[in-house]
Amino acid sequence: MKKSLYLILLTLTTLTAVAEAKKPNIMFILIDDFGWYDVGYNGSTFYETPQIDRLAKEWMRFDNCYTPSPMCSPTRTSILTGKNPARHGVTQWLKGADYFFARQDDEQVVYCPVPKSDGIKESEVTLGETFRDAGYDTAFFGKWHMGSLKETGGPKNHGYDSQKAIIETNSCNLFNCARYFPGKSKKGDCYTDLITDEAIDFVTTKRDQPFYLHLCHFAMHARIESKPELRAKFAKKAKQLGIKSETALDDYSHQPHKLQQNSPEYAGELYNLDENIGRLVDALKESGQYENTIIIFTGDNGGRSTVNKPDATSVMSLRGGKTFLFEGGLRTPLLIHWPGHSAPGSSSDVQVTSMDFYPSLLEMTGLAARPDQHVDGVSLVPLFTGDPIRRNALYWHFPHYQGEGSYPASAIRIGDFKLIHNYHHKDVLLFNLSDDPHETKNLATTMPEKTKALQGKLMEYLKETKAYRPKTPTPDQKRKRRSGTKERKKG
C-alpha cells in the first residue's frame, strides 16, 4: 500500500514537473518613441524595416494599438501595473516639470503641477512580481524611467530577478555606453547591439523554469544616432528620392511638425534596431524555444514629430505626435507571437491598449487574473479567435504643457468617436475616426449631444480616479513662457 502511494505521488510530481516545463516563456520588447508609420508594413517608404515587416507576416498584427499616454514614463508604468496613468498617478516624464511651454505671445491659462506620483509605487503588484511568484526567471534589460532607482528600488524591487544595462532616467549616448556593460564594451560600441547580445544570452540559456524577459530599447528616443555607413546609405536614398524638409504648425501645437520622413540619422538608427530585432528572434528560433515563447513587440508612445530637436520622425498622415492626444501621439505598432494561437498574417483592427498586456499574459500562461490590479486592462485572448473583447471606453490624461508642442488635455474614445478636452484652449474636439482618422473635422458643434455625453463620461472617469485636472493658476503659480529648446531631459 505504501509503495502504491509512493508511486502515485511520484507520478503526480513528475506530471507537475512536466507541466511546469511546458509553461510558455515570455519576451516583451518595448521600443521608445515608436511611431505608427516608422515601419514598412504600415506604409513607410523612406525607412527600411525588413525584419519587423517579416514578423508582421509571421505573427498577429494589431492595427489599432493605443498607448495609455503619449509620453514614456506613464505608459511604462501602465504596462507593468495594468492601470491608467490617471489612476496610478505617473502622468508625465519623471520627475516632470510645471513649466509653461507655449508660443511667443501665448499666456498661461491653466496650472499643471508635476505628477502626483514620482515613480511606480511599492504597493503595485507588477507583471514582474506576478511571474516571479509563478516560478518564472524574470529579467529587466534596458530603459527603466519609472522613478529613480534610489526612490523606487528599480527592477529588482518590482519583481525582476536580474537586471542589465539599466538606463535610470533618460540619458544615453548609444555609442558611448561602456558603463552599462562593464568589461564587455568600449567607446564606439552600440547600445542597441550590446543589449541585444545580452538578451540573446538570456533567452538561449538552458534553465529548468520558464523565463520572462522585459527588454526596453532606448532607440528610437532622442538623441538619434546612426552608424556612419547607415547614415550614408539613407542620405544617398533621400537625395535620390529628392525628399525635401517641410513643416507645418498645427492649431493645437506651439511647435511645427515634420511632414515627411527624411532624416538619414533616424533611418539609420531604425535600420540597425530592425536588424537586432531580427537577430534576437532568429536566435530564439535556433535555441528551439521559439515555439514555446510568447513575444510582444510594441512602442511606449507615438513618434516624436515636432522639430525643436533634430532628426525627428514624421507621423503623417496621422495628426500630432509624441505628447499629443491626437492619433499620432497614441498609436504605435503592435505584433504578438503566441504559439498555436497567432496565425501567420492574421490581424485585428479592434482598439487595444498597453494596459491589456497584463491580463492577456496571465490568461495566455494559465495564471489567474488579478482584476483588482490590472483594473484598466482587458485580456486580448478572445481576439485570437475573432471574438470581441469587453471594453466600454478608452481614456487618456496628459495634463501638462510640453516642449514638444502640446497643451494639457484629456481624452476619451467610445466606438468610432473620440473627444479631446483641451484645458489651455478651453474647448473640446470631437472626431469620428472611422470617417476621419486624421482628425481634421471637429464635430463638437454639429453633434452637441454626442459631445456632451462623451465629455460627461470623461469627467466622471477623472473624478473616479482622483486625477488632477488643471486649474486657473494663482499668482505664485504663473510661469513665464519657456521656448522648449532648453528643457530638461524627458521621457
ZAMARGU-4260 file (C-alpha; in steps of 0.2 Angstrom, whole numbers, plus 5000, padded with zeros to 4 digits):
<rodrens>
0) 5000/5000/5000 | 5014/5012/5005 | 5023/5008/4988 | 5007/5011/4978 | 5005/5028/4987
5) 5023/5032/4984 | 5021/5028/4965 | 5006/5039/4964 | 5015/5053/4972 | 5030/5051/4961
10) 5019/5051/4946 | 5010/5067/4951 | 5026/5075/4955 | 5033/5070/4938 | 5017/5076/4929
15) 5018/5093/4938 | 5036/5095/4933 | 5032/5091/4915 | 5018/5104/4916 | 5029/5117/4924
20) 5042/5114/4910 | 5029/5117/4897 | 5024/5134/4903 | 5027/5147/4889 | 5041/5159/4890
25) 5038/5177/4888 | 5048/5190/4879 | 5042/5208/4880 | 5050/5220/4868 | 5047/5239/4870
30) 5053/5252/4858 | 5055/5271/4863 | 5045/5284/4854 | 5040/5272/4841 | 5029/5280/4828
35) 5015/5271/4819 | 5022/5275/4802 | 5040/5271/4807 | 5038/5253/4799 | 5037/5247/4781
40) 5022/5237/4784 | 5012/5252/4790 | 5017/5262/4774 | 5034/5270/4777 | 5044/5271/4761
45) 5059/5280/4766 | 5063/5270/4782 | 5068/5251/4779 | 5062/5238/4792 | 5063/5221/4783
50) 5064/5211/4799 | 5049/5219/4808 | 5040/5218/4791 | 5044/5199/4791 | 5037/5197/4809
55) 5021/5206/4804 | 5018/5192/4791 | 5023/5178/4803 | 5014/5185/4819 | 4997/5193/4823
60) 4996/5211/4819 | 4986/5224/4829 | 4981/5239/4819 | 4973/5249/4832 | 4985/5249/4846
65) 4985/5264/4858 | 4997/5268/4872 | 4989/5274/4888 | 4999/5290/4887 | 5008/5300/4873
70) 5023/5300/4885 | 5036/5287/4891 | 5035/5285/4910 | 5016/5285/4911 | 5015/5271/4898
75) 5029/5261/4905 | 5021/5261/4922 | 5004/5257/4915 | 5012/5241/4906 | 5019/5235/4922
80) 5003/5239/4933 | 4988/5237/4921 | 4982/5254/4926 | 4978/5270/4918 | 4990/5285/4922
85) 4975/5294/4929 | 4974/5280/4942 | 4992/5276/4946 | 4997/5295/4946 | 5013/5295/4934
90) 5006/5306/4921 | 5022/5314/4915 | 5041/5311/4912 | 5049/5309/4929 | 5050/5319/4939
95) 5042/5331/4926 | 5041/5350/4927 | 5027/5363/4929 | 5035/5375/4915 | 5023/5384/4904
100) 5028/5380/4886 | 5019/5390/4873 | 5020/5401/4858 | 5029/5418/4860 | 5013/5428/4863
105) 5003/5415/4872 | 4998/5417/4890 | 4997/5404/4903 | 4979/5398/4905 | 4980/5384/4917
110) 4992/5377/4930 | 4999/5360/4928 | 5010/5353/4943 | 5022/5339/4942 | 5015/5322/4943
115) 5005/5316/4958 | 5017/5301/4959 | 5036/5302/4957 | 5038/5284/4952 | 5030/5267/4952
120) 5023/5264/4969 | 5029/5250/4980 | 5011/5244/4983 | 5008/5239/4965 | 5009/5221/4961
125) 5019/5222/4944 | 5020/5209/4930 | 5037/5205/4936 | 5031/5201/4953 | 5017/5190/4947
130) 5028/5180/4935 | 5042/5178/4948 | 5029/5172/4961 | 5023/5159/4947 | 5040/5152/4946
135) 5047/5162/4931 | 5065/5168/4929 | 5062/5186/4927 | 5074/5199/4920 | 5073/5218/4915
140) 5085/5224/4902 | 5087/5242/4896 | 5077/5258/4900 | 5068/5260/4917 | 5062/5278/4918
145) 5048/5274/4931 | 5056/5284/4945 | 5074/5285/4952 | 5082/5269/4957 | 5085/5276/4974
150) 5067/5280/4977 | 5059/5265/4968 | 5072/5252/4970 | 5072/5249/4951 | 5068/5232/4943
155) 5074/5221/4957 | 5062/5229/4969 | 5047/5226/4957 | 5049/5208/4953 | 5064/5205/4942
160) 5077/5193/4947 | 5090/5201/4937 | 5093/5217/4928 | 5106/5223/4915 | 5111/5239/4906
165) 5098/5249/4916 | 5095/5267/4910 | 5088/5275/4925 | 5080/5291/4918 | 5083/5296/4900
170) 5101/5299/4896 | 5110/5288/4885 | 5123/5290/4871 | 5121/5275/4860 | 5139/5275/4855
175) 5147/5279/4872 | 5139/5266/4883 | 5153/5256/4892 | 5146/5260/4909 | 5131/5250/4905
180) 5141/5234/4900 | 5156/5234/4912 | 5170/5224/4905 | 5161/5220/4889 | 5161/5236/4878
185) 5172/5250/4873 | 5168/5268/4866 | 5161/5266/4849 | 5151/5250/4853 | 5132/5252/4850
190) 5120/5251/4865 | 5107/5243/4854 | 5119/5229/4848 | 5125/5226/4865 | 5109/5224/4874
195) 5103/5213/4860 | 5118/5202/4864 | 5113/5202/4882 | 5095/5197/4878 | 5101/5183/4867
200) 5112/5176/4881 | 5097/5176/4892 | 5084/5168/4881 | 5096/5155/4875 | 5102/5150/4892
205) 5096/5132/4897 | 5086/5133/4913 | 5073/5122/4922 | 5060/5136/4924 | 5051/5147/4911
210) 5058/5164/4908 | 5051/5182/4906 | 5062/5195/4899 | 5056/5213/4898 | 5068/5221/4885
215) 5067/5240/4884 | 5077/5248/4870 | 5082/5266/4871 | 5080/5268/4852 | 5071/5277/4845
220) 5072/5291/4858 | 5082/5307/4855 | 5096/5309/4854 | 5096/5300/4837 | 5112/5292/4832
225) 5116/5281/4817 | 5131/5271/4812 | 5141/5281/4799 | 5138/5268/4785 | 5119/5268/4788
230) 5118/5286/4789 | 5127/5287/4772 | 5115/5274/4765 | 5100/5284/4769 | 5107/5301/4764
235) 5110/5294/4747 | 5092/5287/4747 | 5085/5304/4752 | 5095/5313/4738 | 5089/5300/4725
240) 5071/5302/4730 | 5073/5321/4731 | 5065/5322/4748 | 5063/5340/4755 | 5061/5345/4773
245) 5043/5353/4775 | 5035/5358/4791 | 5018/5364/4797 | 5011/5372/4813 | 4995/5364/4820
250) 4982/5375/4828 | 4984/5365/4844 | 5003/5365/4844 | 5016/5378/4848 | 5029/5369/4838
255) 5029/5364/4820 | 5028/5346/4814 | 5038/5337/4801 | 5028/5332/4786 | 5040/5319/4778
260) 5051/5306/4785 | 5068/5312/4778 | 5081/5310/4792 | 5096/5299/4787 | 5101/5298/4805
265) 5084/5292/4811 | 5083/5280/4796 | 5100/5273/4800 | 5096/5270/4819 | 5080/5262/4815
270) 5088/5250/4802 | 5100/5245/4815 | 5086/5242/4828 | 5077/5232/4815 | 5092/5221/4811
275) 5094/5217/4830 | 5075/5213/4832 | 5078/5200/4818 | 5094/5194/4826 | 5085/5191/4843
280) 5070/5182/4836 | 5082/5171/4825 | 5092/5166/4840 | 5077/5161/4849 | 5072/5150/4835
285) 5089/5142/4834 | 5088/5138/4853 | 5072/5128/4850 | 5062/5139/4862 | 5053/5150/4849
290) 5038/5138/4848 | 5036/5139/4867 | 5038/5158/4869 | 5025/5172/4869 | 5033/5188/4861
295) 5025/5205/4862 | 5033/5219/4851 | 5027/5237/4853 | 5031/5255/4857 | 5029/5267/4873
300) 5021/5281/4863 | 5019/5289/4846 | 5034/5296/4836 | 5042/5312/4841 | 5037/5323/4826
305) 5040/5341/4831 | 5055/5349/4825 | 5063/5358/4841 | 5076/5344/4841 | 5085/5337/4826
310) 5081/5321/4817 | 5063/5320/4822 | 5052/5307/4813 | 5035/5311/4805 | 5019/5303/4809
315) 5009/5310/4794 | 4996/5307/4789 | 4991/5305/4807 | 4990/5321/4817 | 5001/5326/4832
320) 5015/5315/4838 | 5023/5312/4855 | 5015/5321/4869 | 4999/5324/4859 | 4982/5316/4862
325) 4979/5316/4843 | 4982/5299/4835 | 5000/5302/4830 | 5004/5303/4849 | 4995/5287/4854
330) 4996/5275/4840 | 5011/5263/4839 | 5014/5246/4831 | 5009/5230/4840 | 5014/5212/4835
335) 5011/5197/4845 | 5018/5179/4843 | 5008/5167/4853 | 5012/5149/4848 | 4997/5139/4842
340) 4986/5154/4843 | 4993/5168/4832 | 4990/5163/4814 | 5004/5170/4802 | 4997/5185/4793
345) 4982/5187/4805 | 4977/5205/4810 | 4964/5214/4821 | 4958/5231/4820 | 4950/5231/4837
350) 4955/5245/4849 | 4968/5239/4861 | 4980/5247/4874 | 4996/5243/4883 | 4986/5241/4899
355) 4979/5225/4891 | 4996/5216/4891 | 4995/5212/4910 | 4978/5202/4910 | 4982/5195/4892
360) 4999/5187/4898 | 4991/5180/4913 | 4977/5171/4903 | 4990/5166/4890 | 5000/5157/4903
365) 4986/5150/4913 | 4988/5161/4928 | 4973/5168/4937 | 4968/5185/4933 | 4971/5200/4946
370) 4956/5211/4942 | 4960/5222/4957 | 4977/5226/4950 | 4975/5227/4931 | 4959/5236/4933
375) 4960/5246/4917 | 4966/5232/4906 | 4956/5218/4897 | 4963/5202/4890 | 4966/5201/4872
380) 4964/5182/4871 | 4947/5182/4863 | 4954/5192/4848 | 4965/5177/4843 | 4949/5168/4838
385) 4940/5183/4831 | 4929/5185/4846 | 4925/5203/4854 | 4933/5210/4870 | 4923/5219/4883
390) 4928/5237/4884 | 4916/5252/4887 | 4929/5266/4883 | 4947/5271/4882 | 4954/5286/4892
395) 4969/5297/4892 | 4975/5310/4904 | 4990/5321/4900 | 4988/5337/4910 | 5004/5345/4906
400) 5012/5359/4894 | 5026/5350/4885 | 5041/5357/4875 | 5037/5346/4860 | 5022/5357/4857
405) 5007/5350/4866 | 4995/5358/4878 | 4987/5350/4893 | 4972/5338/4888 | 4962/5323/4892
410) 4953/5312/4880 | 4940/5298/4878 | 4936/5286/4864 | 4920/5276/4863 | 4917/5266/4847
415) 4922/5277/4832 | 4921/5293/4842 | 4935/5302/4851 | 4934/5318/4861 | 4948/5328/4867
420) 4946/5341/4881 | 4959/5354/4879 | 4962/5364/4895 | 4973/5378/4888 | 4961/5382/4874
425) 4946/5379/4885 | 4937/5369/4871 | 4933/5351/4866 | 4937/5342/4849 | 4926/5328/4843
430) 4931/5316/4829 | 4923/5301/4820 | 4939/5291/4817 | 4930/5279/4805 | 4927/5293/4793
435) 4941/5305/4799 | 4956/5295/4805 | 4967/5310/4803 | 4957/5321/4814 | 4953/5336/4803
440) 4935/5338/4805 | 4929/5344/4823 | 4911/5339/4825 | 4909/5346/4843 | 4897/5360/4837
445) 4887/5349/4824 | 4885/5335/4836 | 4881/5343/4853 | 4873/5328/4861 | 4887/5316/4857
450) 4899/5329/4863 | 4890/5332/4880 | 4889/5313/4883 | 4907/5309/4880 | 4913/5325/4889
455) 4902/5320/4904 | 4909/5302/4904 | 4927/5308/4903 | 4925/5320/4918 | 4916/5306/4928
460) 4931/5295/4925 | 4944/5308/4930 | 4934/5311/4946 | 4933/5292/4950 | 4952/5290/4948
465) 4955/5306/4958 | 4966/5313/4943 | 4972/5330/4944 | 4963/5342/4932 | 4972/5359/4928
470) 4965/5374/4936 | 4967/5393/4934 | 4984/5397/4941 | 4986/5408/4956 | 4999/5422/4955
475) 5013/5412/4963 | 5009/5398/4950 | 5011/5409/4935 | 5025/5403/4924 | 5034/5413/4911
480) 5034/5406/4893 | 5048/5394/4890 | 5054/5390/4872 | 5056/5372/4874 | 5073/5372/4866
485) 5082/5371/4883 | 5070/5360/4893 | 5076/5346/4904 | 5079/5328/4899 | 5062/5319/4897
490) 5053/5303/4893
</rodrens>
